[in-house]
């Protein structure tokens, strides 16, 4: 299996637009139509329109799926004005994700929270979120991101364990292989010096 590698070494693996809820159990036809319209606007890079539709859904139907979609949108895309100009809205997005999490634990929500924590170098919080996401559904990107968050905390034994799990999922990952080797060397160096 060929896995998507991070754009730069040490980067998280994720596709920001693919994380928006597509697996939701749709509550009604209006919800589904609005959600599909928002996803279509997102794919067309009509970000203000997508944001407006996600907000409309969250206002009409306050539930996990609508709050998660709006939170993920703000985390990865930002906050937009009618002229499609935007700015960073990660904190705003995180607040929606935390509200969504009260309704239901989801690996998508936990991954988004982990990504935000990782970006601000809160690797301990990132590893907690990625671990919980792995408990719900393990995939290469989440396992790799968990391993990388352990690596950044100098928790090389945990990092090595999770990089090996990532390699078991995808045996063709240069990044996971490189970091696993680095974690092994740092772990053995610490044992020799310690």
C-alpha positions as CSV (number, residue, x, y, z in Angstrom):
1,X,0.0,0.0,0.0
2,X,1.4,3.4,-0.9
3,X,0.7,6.0,1.8
4,X,0.6,9.8,1.4
5,X,3.7,11.3,2.9
6,X,3.8,14.6,4.7
7,X,4.7,17.6,2.6
8,X,7.8,18.2,4.7
9,X,9.6,16.0,7.2
10,X,8.1,16.1,10.6
11,X,4.7,17.4,9.4
12,X,1.4,15.9,10.3
13,X,-0.4,13.8,7.7
14,X,-4.0,14.9,7.0
15,X,-6.1,16.3,4.2
16,X,-7.9,19.3,5.6
17,X,-10.9,19.1,3.3
18,X,-11.4,15.3,3.5
19,X,-11.9,15.5,7.3
20,X,-15.2,17.4,7.1
21,X,-18.0,15.0,8.1
22,X,-19.2,12.8,5.3
23,X,-20.1,9.9,7.5
24,X,-22.8,11.6,9.5
25,X,-26.1,10.0,10.0
26,X,-28.2,12.6,8.4
27,X,-31.1,13.8,10.5
28,X,-33.3,15.0,7.8
29,X,-33.4,15.7,4.1
30,X,-32.8,19.5,4.6
31,X,-29.7,18.7,6.7
32,X,-28.3,16.5,4.0
33,X,-29.1,19.0,1.2
34,X,-27.5,21.8,3.1
35,X,-24.4,19.7,4.0
36,X,-23.9,18.5,0.4
37,X,-24.2,22.1,-0.8
38,X,-21.7,23.2,1.8
39,X,-19.3,20.5,0.7
40,X,-19.8,21.4,-2.9
41,X,-19.1,25.1,-2.2
42,X,-16.0,24.0,-0.3
43,X,-14.8,22.0,-3.3
44,X,-15.3,25.0,-5.5
45,X,-13.3,27.2,-3.0
46,X,-16.4,29.3,-2.3
47,X,-15.4,29.5,1.4
48,X,-17.8,32.1,2.6
49,X,-20.7,30.2,1.0
50,X,-19.6,27.0,2.6
51,X,-19.2,28.7,6.0
52,X,-22.7,30.2,5.7
53,X,-24.2,26.8,4.9
54,X,-22.4,25.0,7.7
55,X,-23.6,27.7,10.1
56,X,-27.1,27.4,8.8
57,X,-27.1,23.7,9.5
58,X,-25.7,24.2,13.0
59,X,-28.3,26.8,13.8
60,X,-31.2,24.7,12.4
61,X,-30.0,21.3,13.8
62,X,-27.7,21.7,16.9
63,X,-26.1,18.2,17.0
64,X,-22.7,16.4,16.7
65,X,-22.6,16.5,12.9
66,X,-23.4,20.1,12.4
67,X,-21.1,21.3,15.2
68,X,-18.3,19.1,14.0
69,X,-18.6,20.3,10.4
70,X,-18.5,23.9,11.4
71,X,-15.6,23.3,13.8
72,X,-13.5,21.4,11.3
73,X,-14.2,24.1,8.7
74,X,-13.0,26.9,11.0
75,X,-10.0,24.9,12.1
76,X,-8.7,24.2,8.6
77,X,-10.2,27.0,6.5
78,X,-10.6,30.0,8.8
79,X,-13.3,32.6,9.2
80,X,-14.6,34.3,6.1
81,X,-16.3,37.5,5.0
82,X,-18.6,37.9,2.0
83,X,-15.7,39.0,-0.2
84,X,-14.1,35.5,0.6
85,X,-11.3,37.1,2.6
86,X,-10.5,35.2,5.7
87,X,-8.4,34.9,8.7
88,X,-7.3,32.2,11.2
89,X,-10.1,30.9,13.3
90,X,-8.6,27.8,15.0
91,X,-9.7,28.8,18.5
92,X,-13.2,29.4,17.2
93,X,-13.2,26.0,15.4
94,X,-11.9,24.2,18.5
95,X,-14.8,25.6,20.5
96,X,-17.3,24.0,18.0
97,X,-15.3,20.8,18.1
98,X,-15.5,20.6,21.9
99,X,-19.3,21.2,21.7
100,X,-19.6,18.4,19.1
101,X,-17.6,16.1,21.3
102,X,-20.2,16.5,24.1
103,X,-22.7,14.8,21.8
104,X,-20.4,12.0,20.5
105,X,-16.8,11.0,20.5
106,X,-15.5,10.9,16.9
107,X,-12.1,10.1,15.5
108,X,-12.6,13.0,13.0
109,X,-13.1,15.5,15.9
110,X,-10.3,14.1,17.9
111,X,-7.9,14.2,14.9
112,X,-8.8,17.9,14.3
113,X,-8.2,18.7,17.9
114,X,-4.9,16.8,17.8
115,X,-3.8,18.7,14.7
116,X,-4.5,22.0,16.4
117,X,-2.6,21.0,19.5
118,X,0.3,19.7,17.4
119,X,0.5,23.0,15.5
120,X,0.8,25.0,18.7
121,X,3.4,22.5,20.0
122,X,1.2,21.1,22.7
123,X,2.4,17.6,21.9
124,X,1.1,16.1,25.1
125,X,-2.5,17.2,24.3
126,X,-2.0,16.2,20.7
127,X,-0.9,12.7,21.7
128,X,-4.0,12.3,24.0
129,X,-6.3,13.3,21.1
130,X,-4.6,11.1,18.5
131,X,-4.5,8.1,20.9
132,X,-8.3,8.5,21.5
133,X,-8.8,8.8,17.8
134,X,-6.8,5.6,17.3
135,X,-9.0,3.8,19.8
136,X,-12.0,4.7,17.7
137,X,-10.5,4.0,14.3
138,X,-6.9,3.5,13.5
139,X,-5.6,4.5,10.1
140,X,-2.1,5.3,8.9
141,X,-2.3,9.1,9.3
142,X,-3.6,9.0,12.8
143,X,-1.1,6.4,14.0
144,X,1.7,8.3,12.3
145,X,0.6,11.6,13.9
146,X,0.4,9.9,17.3
147,X,3.9,8.5,16.9
148,X,5.2,11.9,15.8
149,X,3.6,13.6,18.8
150,X,5.4,11.1,21.1
151,X,8.7,11.7,19.2
152,X,8.4,15.5,19.8
153,X,7.9,14.8,23.5
154,X,11.2,12.8,23.5
155,X,9.1,9.7,24.4
156,X,11.1,7.5,22.0
157,X,9.9,4.1,23.2
158,X,6.2,5.1,22.6
159,X,7.2,6.8,19.4
160,X,9.0,3.7,18.1
161,X,6.0,1.5,19.0
162,X,3.6,3.7,17.1
163,X,5.9,4.3,14.1
164,X,6.1,0.5,13.8
165,X,2.3,0.3,13.9
166,X,2.2,2.9,11.2
167,X,4.6,0.8,9.1
168,X,2.4,-2.3,9.7
169,X,-0.5,-0.3,8.1
170,X,1.6,1.1,5.4
171,X,5.0,-0.6,4.7
172,X,5.9,2.0,2.1
173,X,6.3,5.1,4.2
174,X,9.8,6.7,4.1
175,X,8.8,9.2,6.9
176,X,7.6,6.6,9.4
177,X,10.6,4.4,8.6
178,X,13.0,7.3,9.1
179,X,11.4,8.5,12.3
180,X,11.3,4.9,13.6
181,X,15.0,4.5,13.0
182,X,15.7,7.9,14.7
183,X,13.5,7.0,17.7
184,X,15.4,3.7,18.0
185,X,18.8,5.4,17.9
186,X,17.7,8.0,20.4
187,X,16.3,5.4,22.7
188,X,19.4,3.2,22.6
189,X,21.6,6.3,23.0
190,X,19.6,7.2,26.1
191,X,20.0,3.6,27.5
192,X,23.8,3.7,26.9
193,X,24.2,7.1,28.4
194,X,21.6,6.6,31.2
